[in-house]
Amino acid sequence: MWTRHHRRSPLRHLLLPVFAFGVLAYFSHHAVNGSLGLASQQRYTEEITQLSSELQMLEKRRSELEKKTAMLRDGSLERDMIDEQARRLLGLTRSSEIVILHDGAT
């Protein structure tokens, strides 16, 4: 009677280390380059800086608008403020006035 003997491959001992190395490489790659990895941390820091400066600009603009609206509230209407706003909206000037136009960003 003939029997077949299967020899075990000498590479079978490498199967687990190769698999473990692949898993480790996969997670290492995503730890560095993934959306929450080390490389994206710099992008998030830059975005936070940019948004912080935009927030400061908007807060400054808001305080300016609050100051202007406080001048227009009942009981504290100032003639100069009303005159300035009306002239700006209607585009009217007197013949003796000089008009200097600017973009309003400053």
BAFIKE-607619 format. One record per residue: residue in one letter; x, y, z of N, C-alpha, C in turn. Coordinates in steps of 0.2 Angstrom, whole numbers, plus 2048, in hexadecimal, padded with zeros to 3 digits. Example, Ala and Ser with C-alpha at 12.3 -4.5 7.8 and 13.67 -1.06 7.14 Angstrom:
<atoms>
A8427E482783E7EA8278427F0827 S8407F58238447FB824840800827 
</atoms>
This chain:
<atoms>
M8047FA800800800800804806800 W80380A7FC8068117FB8038167FF T80781A802804820806808826804 R80582B803808832802809835808 H80F83880881183C80E81284380B H80E84880E80F84F80C814852811 R81985580D81E85881181B85F812 R81D86281881B86881982086D816 S81D87381482187881182687B816 P82C87C81483088081982E88781A L82A88A81582889181582289281A R81F88D81D81988D82181B891828 H82189182A82389583082489C82E L82489E8288248A582681D8A8825 L8188A48258118A782480F8AC829 L80F8AA82F80D8AF8358118B5835 P8188B583581C8BB83581A8C082F V8198BD8298188C18238118C4824 F80C8C08268058C38278068C982D A8098C883280A8CD83780D8D3835 F8128D28308168D882E8118DC829 G80D8D88258088DC8218038E0825 V8008DD82A7FC8E182E7FF8E7831 L8058E68348098EB83780A8F1832 A80C8EF82C80D8F48278078F8825 Y8028F48247FB8F88237F98FD828 F7FA8FB82E7F89008347FD905834 S80390483380890983480790E82E H80690C8288049108237FF915824 H7F99128277F39178287F591B82E A7F99198337FA91D8397FE923836 V80292383180692982F80292C829 N7FF9298257FC92C81F7F592D81F G7F192A8247EA9298247E7930825 S7E09308257DD9378267DE93982D L7DF9358327E19378397E893683B G7EC9358367F39338377F7939838 L7FE93883980393E83B803943835 A80394182F8039468297FE94A829 S7F894882B7F294C82B7F1951831 Q7F59508367F595483C7F895B83A Q7FD95B8357FF9628337FA96682F R7F696282B7F19658277EB96882C Y7EA9648317E59668367E796C83A T7ED96D83B7F097283F7F097983B E7F29788347F197E8307EA98082F E7E597C82F7DE97D82E7DC981834 I7DE97E83A7DC9828407DF989841 T7E598A83F7E899083F7E499583A Q7E29938347DF99782F7D8998832 L7D49948347CE9958377CE99983D S7D39998417D399D8477D49A5845 S7D89A68407D99AD83D7D39AF83A E7CF9AB8377C99AD8347C49AE839 L7C49AA83E7BF9AC8447C19B2847 Q7C79B48487C99BB84B7C69C0847 M7C79BF8407C59C583B7BD9C583C L7BA9C083C7B29C083C7B09C3843 E7B49C18497B29C484F7B39CC84F K7B89CE84C7B99D584B7B49D9847 R7B29D68427AD9D883D7A69D9841 R7A59D384579F9D384979F9D984E S7A49DA8527A49DF8577A39E6853 E7A69E784D7A59ED84A79D9EE848 L79A9E98467939E984478F9EA84A E7919E785078D9E885678D9EF858 K7939F28577949F98597909FE855 K7909FC84E78CA0084A7849FF84B T7829F984D77B9F884E7799FB855 A77E9FC85A77D9FF86077BA0685F M77FA0985A77EA10859777A12855 L774A0D85276EA0E84F768A0C853 R769A09859763A0785D75FA0D860 D759A0C862754A11864758A1486A G757A1B86A759A1F870760A2186F S764A1E86B76BA2086A76DA21862 L768A2385F769A2585876DA2B857 E773A2A853777A30852776A3284B R775A3984A774A3C844779A3A83F D780A3B841785A3983C785A32839 M783A2E83E783A2783B77DA26837 I778A28838772A28833773A2B82D D776A3182D778A3582777DA31823 E782A2E826787A2A822784A2481F Q780A2082377DA1A820778A1C81A A774A2181B770A23816773A2580F R779A2981077CA2B80A780A25807 R782A2180B786A1B808781A17804 L77BA15807776A11804773A147FD L772A1B7FE76EA1E7F8773A217F3 G77AA217F577FA247F077EA2C7EF L77CA2F7F477BA367F4781A3A7F7 T783A407F4788A447F7786A4B7F6 R788A507FA787A577F978CA597F4 S78BA5F7F1790A627EC796A647EF S797A657F579DA677F87A1A627FB E79EA5B7FB7A2A567FE7A7A527F9 I7ACA4F7FC7B0A4B7F87AFA447FA V7AFA3F7F57ADA387F77B4A347F6 I7B5A317FB7BBA2C7FA7B8A257FB L7B9A217F67B7A1A7F67BCA157F8 H7BAA107FC7BEA0B7FE7BAA057FF D7BE9FF7FF7BA9F87FE7B79F6805 G7B89FA80A7B59F88117B89F3815 A7BE9F08127C19EA8157C59ED81B T7C79F381B7CB9F68217C79F9826 
</atoms>
